[in-house]
C-alpha cells in the first residue's frame, strides 16, 4: 500500500516553475525586475496582452507569492514580492537560452542591459562591476578572502547572491561615500544587511548590493548620474555621471 501522507521539508520548485513557464507571466516579471511598482494597464502593454488577460496572470502571480499588490486610487500597482524574487529572475535569466535578436532595436537593448542596468534595487552590468572594483581600489571596500578585485570565488553560483560575503568596509569608506552623497550612517541604521554582493550575470564578477548598493543607486538616479531607458531596467550613464564617477572613483567605461 502506498504511503500518501504529505512530505514536508522540501521546496516545491514545480509550483514556481509552473508560474514562470508561461511567456506572458515571464514578461510581466521581467518588466518588474528593477523593483518598480506598475499598474496592470502598463504591465498588459509590456506583455502585449489584453487587460483582462493580464489580470488573470497577475492574480496567479500574487497568489503564488511572486508579486505583491497595492491599491492607489482606482488603480492597483504590482511589484515583485521581495528582493529574492528579483534574484531568482536573474538566476533563471542566466540559465535560459538567448532569444535570437530579430532587430537592431533588440540588439541595442541587449547591449544596454549588459552595459548598465538595475538588479532589483542596485546597480549591475559593466558599470555596476566597475563601480564595485573602484570602491575596492580606493579603499572604500576591502576584500577579505585573499582574492583580487571582484572576481568570483570558487563555488560562487552564477547570477546569484554571494553566500559568504568576502568584503568589509575599508578605511576610506566614510570619505568616499560622503563624496558620492551617500549617508553611510543612515544606511547602516536600516534593518537590511549593509553589505551584500551578487555574481553579475553578464560580467560574471561581483557587484555591490544590500542596503549600501541600494542607497548608491538611489543617489545616482536622484543626482541624474544615470537615467532609465524608457523606464526599463537598462540605465544610461549621463555625462555628469561619467565625470563624477571618474573624479571620485576613477571609473572610465570608455577605457
N, C-alpha and C positions, 0 to 999 in steps of 0.2 A: 504494500500500500504506500502510495507516495505521500510524503510529509508536505502538506501545503501550507504550513504555518509561515507567516511573513518573516522574511530575513531582515535584520536590522544591522546598521553599521557600515553599509556600503553606499557609495554615491550613485544616485540614479542618473547616470550620464545620458541614458537613452532619452529621457524626457526633455533635457536641454537640447540634445541633438535633433529631436523632432521639431522643436521651435526654430532652430537655425536652418533646418533643411528646406524651408520654403524661401524662394527667392525674394518675395515681397517683404517678408519679415526680416530677412537678412539686410535688405536695402534700408529698411526703417532703422534697424540697429546701427548700421554704419553711419547713417545720417546723424545719429545722436552720439557718436563715439567721441566727439570733442567736449562732452559734458554739458552742452546746452539743453534747455527745455524748449520744445517746439510744439505748436498746436497741431491738431490732427489734420487740418487742411494742408498745411505745409508738408507734413510727412506723406500725405497722399500724393502730392505733386512730386516729392522726391522719389517715391516708389513707383510713380507712373500708373496709379490705380485710382478708381473712383473713391469718393469719400466713404461710401457705405462699406466698400471692401476693406479700406484701411481701418475703419472702426473695428471690424471683426478681428483683424490681425492684431491691432493694438490691445484689444481686450485679452487675447490669448497671451500676449507678451507680459501684460500686467499680472494675469493670473499665474503665469509661470515664474514670476519673480524677477524677470529681466528688466522690466520698466516700472517706474512709479508715475503717478498722475496727480496733477494739482489743478483745481478749478480756479480760474481767474475771470470774473465776469461771466460772459456767455461761452467762454472757450475753456477747453481742457488742454493743459500743457503736459507733454510727456518728456521724460528724461530717463537715462539709464538708472537702474535702481541704486547702484553704487559703483565705486571705482573698480571693484573686482570684475564687474561685467565688462567694463572697458578693457581691462587687462586680458580677459578671456577672448574678446574680439580680436585684439592684437595677435594673440597666440594662434587663433584659428586662421587669421589672415596669412600668417607665416606658413601654415601648412597647406592652405588652399592653392590650387593651380592658378596661375596667372591667366586672366582672360586675354584673348588676342586683342591688340589695340587696333581699332577699326577706323580711327580718325586722328588727325593732327591734334584736335582738341583733347582727346583721351590721352594721347601721348604727353601732351603738355601738362595735363592734370596729374598724371602719374609722376612725372619728373618733379612737379611742385611738391607733392607729398613726400617724396624722398628728400628733397632739399630742406624743408621745414614744415612741421605740422604740429598740431596739438595731440597728445596722447592722453585722453580724458581731460585732465586739467593742468598738464605740464608740457614742457617743450620737448619735442622729439625730432627725429630726422637728422640730417647732417649738421644743421645749426644746433640742435639740442646736444649732440655729442661734442661739437666743437666748444660750446659754452662750458660743458662739464669738464672737458680737457683743460680749458683755460683756467677754470677755478682751481684745478689741481696745480697747474703751472705757477699760478700766482699765490699759492699757499692758503687759499680760502678753504680748500679741502685737502685732506691727507689720505692717501691710500694705505691701509694697514696690513694687507696680506702679502706684501713683498712683490706684487706685480706692478708693472709700469703703466701709467696713463689709464685709459678707460677700457683696456682690453678685457674681454670676458674671461673668467676663470674656468678651469676645467670643471665640468659639472653644472655650469650655469645653463639653464634652459633657454633655448632660443625664443625671443619675443615673449619674455615673461619677467615678472619681478625677480630681482636677485634675492635668493632666500636668506643668505647670510651677508649682510651689507658691510663690505670691506672698506668703509670710508668713515672719517670723522671730520668735524670742523677743524680747520688749521689756524695758525696764529694770525693770519691776515683776514679771517672771516669777517670780523666786525667792520674793518675799514673797507673791504671790497664790497660787501653787501650794502653798506651805507652809501658808498659811491654809486651803486646801482639803484638806490632808492628803495631798498627792501628793509623793512623794520625787523631786524633779526630777533629782538626781544619779544615783540608781539607775535612773531611766527613761532617762536619757541613755546609760547603760552597756549597754543592751540592744543586740542585734545589728540589730534592725529600725530603720528610719528614725524619728527622734524626731517630726518634723512631717510630716504628710500631711493632705490635705483632700479631701473629696468634694463634688460638687454634690448636695445633698439632693433626692431625687425629689419629695417633696411640697412643699417650700418653694422649690425652685429657687434656693437660695443655698448658700454653702459651710458645711460643718460640719467640725470637727476630727476627724481620725482618726490613724493612725500609732500609735507607742508611747505618745505622750502622751495621745491620745484614749482608748486602751485603759486606761491607768492611771487616768484620770479616771473612766471609767465603773465600773471595778472599785472604786474608792474610794467612789463614790456608792452602789453597791449594798451594800458591806460596812458603810457607815455608816447604812444604812437611809433614805437620802435619796430613792431610787427603789426600787420593788418591781415585780416582773413580774406581769402579768395571767395567772394560771393557767399560769405558766412559758412563756408565749408571748413574742413579740418586743415586744409593747406594754409600755411602762413607765408606772407611775403615780408622779408626784411626791408624796411624803408631806408632811405639814405641817412636820415638822422639816427636810426637804429644802428646801421653799419658803422657810422662814425663813433657813436657812443661805445659800442662793444669793442671796437678797435682801440679806442682810447683807454678804456678801463681794463679790458681783458686781453687785448691783443688778438681778438678774433677777426680773421680776414678770410671770408669764404671764397673770395676771388682767387686767393692764393692756393 
